[in-house]
Each structure stands twice: as C-alpha cells, then as structure tokens.
Amino acid sequence: MLYYEKGSTEIELTSEDLKKGLYEALEKMGKKHKVLAIPPDYTRLPSRAGELTEYAWQYYGDALTDVLPALGTHSPMTNHQIAHMFGTLPASLIREHDWRNDVVTLGMVPAEFVKDVSEGAVDFPWPAQVNKLLRDGNFDLILSIGQVVPHEVVGMANYNKNIFVGTGGVEGINKSHFVGAAYGMERMMGHADTPVRRIFNYASDHFANHLPIVYVQTVVGLDKSDGKVKCRGLYIGDDFEVFDKAAKLALEVNFEMLDRPLKKVVVYLDPTEFKSTWLGNKSIYRTRMAIDDDGELIVLAPALVEFGEDKEIDRLIRKYGYFGTPATLKACDENEELRNNLSAAAHLIHGSSEGRFSVTYCPGKGKENLSQTEIESVGFNYADIDEITAKYNPEKLKDGFNIMPDGEEIFYISNPALGLWAYRERFKY
C-alpha cells in the first residue's frame, strides 16, 4: 500500500513538506506502540533521512524506542555525526549494528533461483539476514528510511536493500555484492529490476513479510542551475510500488546521459562523507560508463584515511588491490580469505577500471591520510592534492563541463553519490 507520494523533477520539497508528508502517512497507519527506525548512516547525509528520522521521533515520542542506522559494513557513527544528522533525536536511542555478530537468518533464497536470475553468473543459495532486533524487538512498526539513487551493487539503492544489506550479516552482504559484480556492474547501475533486487524481493516476499516494515523513500539530486542539492520526491509505502515510483523519478533526477565520452573527469569527495575508498570509489563506479577509453579520472579526496570501513576488508584491499576482474577472480580461487569475504572481492572488481582508463587519487597530506605508497600499492595513481587543486579548484568549478584557462575541457562532479553518468552508447535500458 502507498501511504504518501509526491515527486517530480520540477519541485523542491522543504523540511516542512517532508514533515507534513511523513505525518500524513503515519496518521493513515493508526496508533503504534513500539516503533523501530532504520535510517542510513552518515555516509548518506544528503538523503534527508536524518531529519525524517527526527520527525518520526517527534511524532511518536516514547513509542519510538530504537534507531538502528543501516551501517552494513560501514564504521559506526560518532557522537558528532549522530548529532549532526539526527538533530534533537536523543543519542540514547541509537543502536549500533554489528554485521559480524548481531544477525539472524530469516530464510534461504534457493540456489536455483539465484542462478536463474543471475543468468548463471553464480550458483549458491542466499541467506536473508537481518539484525536480530528486527525479529526479536516486538515492534508494530519498522520504518525503513532512505534515498533511492543509482547504485553499483543493486542497480538502484534502498527499499529492501536497507534491510538485507544495511542491517545484514557477513554471508548475506558478501554474496549479494558478489552477485552484482559477477553479473556485471554496468548491466546493473540505473536499473530497478536486477538480479540482486530480485533476490531481495524473493526474501521480502517469503521470509520478511511478517515484519511490519514501511519504507520512507526520498529522491534527492543536484540542481545544476544553482549548485544546490534538492529533494525532489517523497514516497511512503509497504510494498514494491513505493520503490518503483521513487526509482523512476531517481532515474530522471540522478542520471545524466551524455552524447560523447569524457576524456577527463574530476571528482570531489566531501570530507564529511568520504574517508575511505570503500565509499570514495563511487567516483569510479558512477562515472565508468561515461569515461572514454584511455581517459582520466582524478579524485580529490582530502579526508581519505583508509581503504575499507571494516578493518578486515581494509586489510584485504591492501593485500589484493584494484587490479581488475581476472586478477581478483584468480586471487579468489587461490585464497580462502578472499573467498570468505566476497563483498571485498566484489569491491575490488568494482573499483578497477579494468585498465580502460586511469584513476588518480589525491588524498589529503595529514599524518592520518593515506600515503602515496599506499595509494599506488593498490593499483591507483597518486597526485599531490595541492598541485591538482591549484589547477582544478572545486570552489571555482561548476558541475558538468568546464573549459580551463589553458583551453582544456574537463567534466566536474561535486558529489558522485548523487548521480550516475553514462555515454549514450554504453548504457542499455
């Protein structure tokens, strides 16, 4: 059932609009006695999910007993991040998801189904894992809150991904990431109907339909006319329709189709959002279908301090690096530790340009930042951030095409998490 919908490429939803829309939907659901909110973490700050979570708490008061940020494999939120993202929401309500220890398996998606939807790319069963709080908390409402946007693992982010990955466990996260990688990231991104989504939908229909989940989905994008991030849609409901409507709008808001491939792309990673290549490689994922053969991607990453958000995944990235699909698959065959961490293997595949274009990272120069040696050891090029910023200053660039003083043309992206870019001949609907 769809409880609320409002969205178009032309509107801008204010905070008051979001609050009004949420309250209208919650009124339709009737009184609730115990509510769990599952928003994204700080890495999805522009999603508006933080303030929607705060509004839900303001609406329910003491009935909203728990807030479980959908960390997946990400680092736990700091007190500063919690206060910044969730405003007046009491920090005492925050629960920390531990993807290695805090999960239960609701059921197994059969291997035959997984093999069929992945067109034979993989052949294994998939466990529908969630944080045990969802099963054992006796909630009469679970609000899953987040942004629908093109995504490298599932095609379009959010909906039940927020449940099965955001609150998921080791095996479920690892295998879902690997399905997407094996099937082909470029066949996935920007599509709502993908093998991974079908697996999640099977799990929702067969194993999670007893959970009182209602999805609160935003569509947020950059307005090039004024350089501001704006909310274009809010959809609230308890079945696939809520995701489908949000995904259709997101494809209009967040996807830029280009008539020619790009020779040089410069991406800026906001230090409040991006401190790892696990997240920062969105600069690679979201642009790879737009960059020309032998093109160049330059990533300005002032807050880059690690490769993986998870310590074990960070170690594996350092050991095996971003050296392309054949090298990663060979390493999987030869090393049990990588086979047991398939999300890391998938990430290594996603983060490689497969030698088609160059990737240059420019980390900050503090003691905590990744060094030139570390950057180059995983297969990326390194450049001095001060030198590159002097030439390509984010404060002076506009999103999209820029002509530099020397006549060079570059394409600038201020936040890769908000979009998907593709050359028309490389993207197939």
C-alpha positions as CSV (number, residue, x, y, z in Angstrom):
1,M,0.0,0.0,0.0
2,L,1.2,3.5,-0.8
3,Y,0.5,5.9,2.1
4,Y,2.0,9.0,0.5
5,E,3.6,10.1,-2.8
6,K,4.8,13.4,-4.0
7,G,7.6,14.0,-6.5
8,S,8.7,15.5,-9.8
9,T,11.8,16.8,-11.4
10,E,10.4,20.4,-11.0
11,I,9.5,20.6,-7.3
12,E,11.7,21.1,-4.3
13,L,10.4,19.6,-1.0
14,T,11.3,21.7,2.0
15,S,11.7,20.4,5.5
16,E,8.2,21.4,6.3
17,D,7.0,19.5,3.2
18,L,8.8,16.3,4.3
19,K,7.4,16.6,7.9
20,K,3.9,17.1,6.6
21,G,4.1,14.2,4.1
22,L,5.5,11.9,6.8
23,Y,2.9,12.8,9.3
24,E,0.1,12.3,6.8
25,A,1.4,8.8,6.1
26,L,1.8,8.0,9.8
27,E,-1.7,9.2,10.5
28,K,-3.1,6.7,8.0
29,M,-1.3,3.8,9.7
30,G,-3.1,4.4,13.1
31,K,-1.6,4.3,16.6
32,K,1.6,2.4,17.1
33,H,3.0,1.2,20.5
34,K,6.6,0.3,19.7
35,V,8.5,1.7,16.7
36,L,11.9,1.0,15.2
37,A,13.5,3.4,12.7
38,I,16.2,2.2,10.3
39,P,17.8,5.3,8.6
40,P,21.1,5.2,6.7
41,D,24.3,6.3,8.4
42,Y,26.3,9.4,8.0
43,T,27.6,8.4,4.6
44,R,24.1,9.2,3.2
45,L,23.9,12.6,4.8
46,P,22.3,14.3,1.8
47,S,19.4,11.8,1.7
48,R,17.3,13.9,4.2
49,A,16.8,10.6,6.1
50,G,18.3,12.2,9.2
51,E,15.6,14.8,9.6
52,L,12.8,12.3,8.6
53,T,14.0,10.1,11.5
54,E,13.9,13.1,13.8
55,Y,10.4,13.9,12.6
56,A,9.3,10.3,13.3
57,W,10.6,10.6,16.8
58,Q,8.8,13.9,17.3
59,Y,5.6,12.2,16.1
60,Y,5.8,9.0,18.1
61,G,7.7,10.3,21.2
62,D,8.4,7.4,23.7
63,A,6.8,4.9,21.3
64,L,9.9,5.2,19.1
65,T,12.2,3.1,21.2
66,D,15.1,2.3,18.9
67,V,17.0,3.8,16.0
68,L,19.3,1.4,14.1
69,P,21.4,3.1,11.5
70,A,21.8,0.8,8.5
71,L,25.6,0.6,8.7
72,G,26.1,-2.6,6.6
73,T,29.9,-2.8,6.7
74,H,30.5,0.9,7.4
75,S,32.1,2.3,10.5
76,P,29.8,3.1,13.5
77,M,28.6,6.7,13.7
78,T,30.4,9.1,16.0
79,N,28.6,11.2,18.6
80,H,29.2,14.3,16.4
81,Q,27.8,12.5,13.3
82,I,24.7,11.4,15.2
83,A,24.0,15.0,16.5
84,H,24.6,16.5,13.0
85,M,22.4,14.0,11.2
86,F,19.6,13.4,13.6
87,G,19.3,16.8,15.3
88,T,17.3,16.7,18.6
89,L,16.8,12.9,18.5
90,P,18.2,11.5,21.8
91,A,21.5,9.7,21.1
92,S,20.4,7.1,23.7
93,L,18.0,5.7,21.1
94,I,20.8,4.8,18.7
95,R,21.7,1.1,18.3
96,E,24.9,0.0,16.7
97,H,24.7,-2.7,14.0
98,D,27.4,-5.3,14.1
99,W,27.3,-7.2,10.8
100,R,29.5,-10.0,12.1
101,N,27.7,-10.8,15.3
102,D,24.2,-9.3,15.6
103,V,22.3,-11.0,12.8
104,V,19.8,-13.8,12.4
105,T,18.9,-15.7,9.2
106,L,15.2,-15.5,8.3
107,G,15.4,-18.0,5.4
108,M,17.5,-19.1,2.4
109,V,16.8,-18.0,-1.2
110,P,17.3,-21.2,-3.2
111,A,20.5,-21.6,-5.3
112,E,18.3,-22.5,-8.3
113,F,16.6,-19.1,-8.1
114,V,19.9,-17.2,-7.6
115,K,21.4,-19.0,-10.6
116,D,18.4,-18.3,-12.7
117,V,18.1,-14.5,-12.0
118,S,21.9,-14.1,-12.4
119,E,21.8,-15.9,-15.7
120,G,24.3,-18.5,-14.4
121,A,26.8,-15.9,-13.1
122,V,26.7,-17.5,-9.7
123,D,25.2,-20.7,-8.2
124,F,24.7,-20.6,-4.5
125,P,21.8,-20.1,-2.0
126,W,21.5,-16.6,-0.5
127,P,20.7,-16.1,3.2
128,A,18.2,-13.4,4.1
129,Q,20.0,-12.0,7.2
130,V,18.8,-9.1,9.3
131,N,19.8,-7.6,12.7
132,K,18.2,-9.7,15.4
133,L,16.4,-6.5,16.7
134,L,14.0,-6.6,13.8
135,R,12.9,-10.2,14.6
136,D,13.1,-10.1,18.4
137,G,12.1,-6.5,19.2
138,N,8.3,-7.0,19.1
139,F,7.8,-3.8,17.0
140,D,4.4,-3.0,15.5
141,L,6.1,-0.6,13.0
142,I,9.6,-0.7,11.4
143,L,10.3,2.5,9.4
144,S,13.0,1.9,6.8
145,I,14.1,5.4,5.7
146,G,16.5,6.3,2.9
147,Q,17.2,7.6,-0.6
148,V,16.6,5.9,-3.9
149,V,19.6,6.6,-6.2
150,P,21.6,4.7,-8.8
151,H,23.8,2.1,-7.1
152,E,26.6,-0.2,-8.2
153,V,25.6,-3.4,-6.3
154,V,21.8,-3.5,-6.7
155,G,21.1,-1.1,-9.6
156,M,19.0,1.4,-7.6
157,A,19.7,1.9,-3.9
158,N,17.3,1.5,-1.0
159,Y,14.0,-0.2,-0.4
160,N,14.7,-3.7,0.9
161,K,18.5,-3.3,0.4
162,N,18.3,-1.1,3.5
163,I,17.1,-4.1,5.4
164,F,19.1,-7.0,3.9
165,V,22.4,-5.2,3.5
166,G,22.1,-2.2,5.8
167,T,21.2,-4.5,8.8
168,G,22.5,-7.6,7.1
169,G,25.2,-10.1,8.0
170,V,28.5,-11.3,6.7
171,E,27.3,-14.0,4.3
172,G,24.3,-12.1,3.0
173,I,26.3,-8.9,2.3
174,N,29.2,-10.8,0.8
175,K,27.2,-12.9,-1.5
176,S,24.8,-10.1,-2.7
177,H,27.8,-7.9,-3.6
178,F,29.4,-10.7,-5.5
179,V,26.2,-11.5,-7.4
180,G,26.2,-7.9,-8.7
181,A,29.9,-8.0,-9.6
182,A,29.7,-11.4,-11.3
183,Y,26.6,-10.3,-13.3
184,G,28.3,-7.1,-14.3
185,M,28.1,-3.7,-12.6
186,E,27.5,-1.8,-15.9
187,R,24.4,-4.0,-16.5
188,M,23.1,-3.1,-13.1
189,M,23.5,0.6,-12.4
190,G,20.5,2.7,-13.1
191,H,18.1,-0.3,-13.3
192,A,15.4,-1.1,-10.8
193,D,15.0,-4.7,-12.0
194,T,18.3,-6.5,-11.4
195,P,19.3,-10.0,-10.2
196,V,20.2,-8.7,-6.8
197,R,16.9,-6.8,-6.4
198,R,15.0,-9.9,-7.4
199,I,16.9,-11.9,-4.7
200,F,16.0,-9.2,-2.1
201,N,12.4,-9.2,-3.3
202,Y,12.2,-13.0,-3.0
203,A,13.5,-12.7,0.5
204,S,10.9,-10.0,1.4
205,D,8.0,-12.0,0.0
206,H,9.0,-15.3,1.5
207,F,10.8,-14.6,4.8
208,A,10.2,-11.0,5.9
209,N,6.5,-10.4,5.1
210,H,5.6,-10.9,8.8
211,L,7.8,-7.8,9.7
212,P,5.8,-4.6,9.9
213,I,8.1,-2.7,7.5
214,V,7.1,0.6,5.9
215,Y,9.5,2.3,3.6
216,V,10.1,6.1,3.6
217,Q,11.9,6.8,0.3
218,T,13.4,10.2,-0.8
219,V,14.7,11.2,-4.2
220,V,17.5,13.8,-3.9
221,G,19.6,15.4,-6.6
222,L,21.8,18.3,-7.6
223,D,20.2,21.3,-9.2
224,K,22.8,22.5,-11.8
225,S,21.1,25.8,-12.1
226,D,22.2,26.9,-8.6
227,G,24.5,24.1,-7.5
228,K,22.2,23.1,-4.6
229,V,21.1,19.7,-3.5
230,K,17.3,19.4,-3.5
231,C,14.8,16.9,-2.5
232,R,12.5,16.1,-5.5
233,G,10.4,13.3,-4.1
234,L,9.0,11.5,-1.0
235,Y,7.3,8.2,-1.3
236,I,6.0,6.1,1.7
237,G,4.5,2.6,1.5
238,D,4.9,-1.0,2.4
239,D,5.4,-2.8,-0.9
240,F,7.4,-2.7,-4.2
241,E,5.2,0.2,-5.6
242,V,6.9,2.7,-3.2
243,F,10.3,1.7,-4.6
244,D,9.2,1.6,-8.2
245,K,7.8,5.1,-8.2
246,A,10.9,6.5,-6.4
247,A,13.2,4.7,-8.8
248,K,11.5,6.1,-11.9
249,L,11.9,9.6,-10.5
250,A,15.5,9.0,-9.4
251,L,16.4,7.9,-13.0
252,E,15.3,11.3,-14.1
253,V,16.8,13.3,-11.3
254,N,20.1,11.4,-10.8
255,F,21.1,10.1,-14.2
256,E,22.9,12.2,-16.8
257,M,23.1,10.7,-20.3
258,L,26.0,12.1,-22.3
259,D,26.3,12.4,-26.1
260,R,30.0,11.8,-26.1
261,P,32.5,10.0,-23.8
262,L,34.5,12.1,-21.4
263,K,38.3,12.5,-21.7
264,K,39.0,13.9,-18.2
265,V,36.7,13.8,-15.1
266,V,37.5,15.5,-11.8
267,V,35.5,14.3,-8.8
268,Y,35.5,15.9,-5.4
269,L,34.9,13.8,-2.3
270,D,33.4,15.9,0.5
271,P,35.4,15.3,3.7
272,T,32.2,15.0,5.8
273,E,31.1,11.9,3.7
274,F,34.2,10.2,2.3
275,K,37.1,8.9,4.2
276,S,37.6,5.5,2.5
277,T,37.9,4.1,-1.0
278,W,35.1,1.7,0.0
279,L,32.9,4.8,-0.3
280,G,35.1,7.1,-2.4
281,N,35.2,4.6,-5.3
282,K,31.7,5.8,-6.1
283,S,33.8,8.2,-8.2
284,I,34.8,5.2,-10.3
285,Y,31.5,3.3,-10.3
286,R,29.2,6.2,-11.2
287,T,31.5,7.6,-14.0
288,R,32.9,4.4,-15.6
289,M,30.2,4.3,-18.3
290,A,31.0,7.9,-19.2
291,I,34.8,7.9,-19.4
292,D,36.4,7.4,-22.7
293,D,39.0,4.7,-23.4
294,D,42.4,6.0,-22.3
295,G,40.5,8.7,-20.4
296,E,41.5,10.0,-17.0
297,L,39.7,10.2,-13.6
298,I,41.1,12.5,-11.0
299,V,39.7,12.1,-7.4
300,L,40.2,14.9,-4.9
301,A,39.9,13.1,-1.6
302,P,41.1,15.4,1.3
303,A,39.7,13.1,4.1
304,L,40.9,9.8,2.7
305,V,42.4,7.8,5.6
306,E,41.6,4.1,4.8
307,F,40.6,1.7,2.1
308,G,37.9,-0.3,3.9
309,E,35.4,0.9,6.5
310,D,35.8,-2.6,8.1
311,K,39.3,-3.5,9.4
312,E,39.3,-6.9,7.8
313,I,38.1,-5.6,4.5
314,D,40.7,-2.8,4.7
315,R,43.4,-5.4,5.1
316,L,42.2,-7.4,2.1
317,I,42.1,-4.4,-0.1
318,R,45.6,-3.5,0.9
319,K,46.7,-7.1,0.1
320,Y,45.0,-7.7,-3.2
321,G,44.4,-4.2,-4.6
322,Y,42.2,-3.0,-7.5
323,F,43.8,-4.9,-10.4
324,G,40.8,-5.9,-12.4
325,T,38.4,-8.8,-12.7
326,P,40.8,-11.6,-13.9
327,A,43.3,-10.9,-11.1
328,T,40.6,-10.7,-8.5
329,L,38.9,-13.9,-9.6
330,K,42.3,-15.7,-9.6
331,A,43.0,-14.4,-6.1
332,C,39.6,-15.8,-5.0
333,D,40.4,-19.2,-6.4
334,E,43.8,-19.2,-4.7
335,N,43.0,-17.6,-1.3
336,E,40.3,-18.8,1.1
337,E,40.3,-15.5,3.0
338,L,39.1,-13.7,-0.1
339,R,36.5,-16.4,-0.9
340,N,35.2,-15.9,2.6
341,N,34.9,-12.1,2.1
342,L,33.1,-11.9,-1.3
343,S,31.9,-8.3,-0.7
344,A,35.6,-7.3,-0.6
345,A,36.2,-9.3,-3.8
346,A,33.3,-7.6,-5.5
347,H,34.5,-4.2,-4.3
348,L,38.0,-4.9,-5.8
349,I,36.3,-5.6,-9.2
350,H,34.0,-2.6,-8.9
351,G,36.9,-0.3,-8.1
352,S,39.1,-1.3,-11.1
353,S,38.8,0.5,-14.4
354,E,40.0,-2.8,-15.9
355,G,42.8,-0.9,-17.4
356,R,40.5,1.1,-19.7
357,F,41.1,4.5,-18.1
358,S,43.5,5.8,-15.4
359,V,42.4,6.6,-11.9
360,T,44.4,9.1,-9.9
361,Y,43.7,9.6,-6.2
362,C,44.7,12.9,-4.4
363,P,44.5,12.3,-0.7
364,G,45.0,15.0,2.0
365,K,48.5,15.5,3.3
366,G,47.9,15.0,7.0
367,K,49.6,12.2,9.1
368,E,46.3,10.3,9.1
369,N,45.8,10.4,5.3
370,L,46.7,7.5,3.0
371,S,50.3,8.0,1.6
372,Q,51.5,7.9,-2.0
373,T,53.0,4.4,-1.3
374,E,49.6,3.1,-0.1
375,I,47.7,4.6,-2.9
376,E,50.0,3.2,-5.6
377,S,50.2,-0.2,-3.9
378,V,46.6,-0.9,-4.6
379,G,46.8,0.0,-8.3
380,F,45.8,3.7,-8.4
381,N,47.9,6.6,-9.5
382,Y,48.8,9.3,-7.0
383,A,49.0,13.1,-7.3
384,D,49.6,15.9,-4.9
385,I,46.3,17.4,-3.8
386,D,47.6,20.9,-3.5
387,E,49.0,20.9,-7.1
388,I,45.9,19.4,-8.6
389,T,43.5,21.7,-6.6
390,A,45.5,24.7,-7.8
391,K,44.7,23.6,-11.3
392,Y,41.2,22.2,-10.7
393,N,39.8,24.2,-7.8
394,P,36.4,22.8,-6.7
395,E,35.4,26.2,-5.4
396,K,35.7,27.6,-9.0
397,L,34.3,24.7,-10.9
398,K,30.7,24.1,-11.8
399,D,29.2,20.6,-12.1
400,G,29.4,19.4,-15.7
401,F,31.7,20.6,-18.5
402,N,34.3,23.3,-17.7
403,I,36.8,24.9,-20.0
404,M,40.1,25.7,-18.1
405,P,42.2,28.8,-18.8
406,D,44.6,26.8,-21.0
407,G,41.7,25.6,-23.1
408,E,41.5,22.1,-21.6
409,E,38.0,20.6,-21.2
410,I,37.1,18.7,-18.0
411,F,33.9,17.3,-16.6
412,Y,33.5,18.1,-12.9
413,I,31.4,16.2,-10.3
414,S,31.0,17.6,-6.8
415,N,29.4,14.5,-5.3
416,P,29.5,11.1,-7.1
417,A,27.0,9.6,-4.6
418,L,24.2,11.8,-6.0
419,G,24.2,10.6,-9.6
420,L,25.1,8.3,-12.4
421,W,26.8,9.4,-15.7
422,A,26.9,7.4,-18.9
423,Y,27.9,7.8,-22.5
424,R,24.7,7.1,-24.5
425,E,26.3,4.2,-26.5
426,R,27.4,2.4,-23.3
427,F,24.1,2.4,-21.4
428,K,21.4,-0.1,-22.3
429,Y,17.9,0.2,-20.8
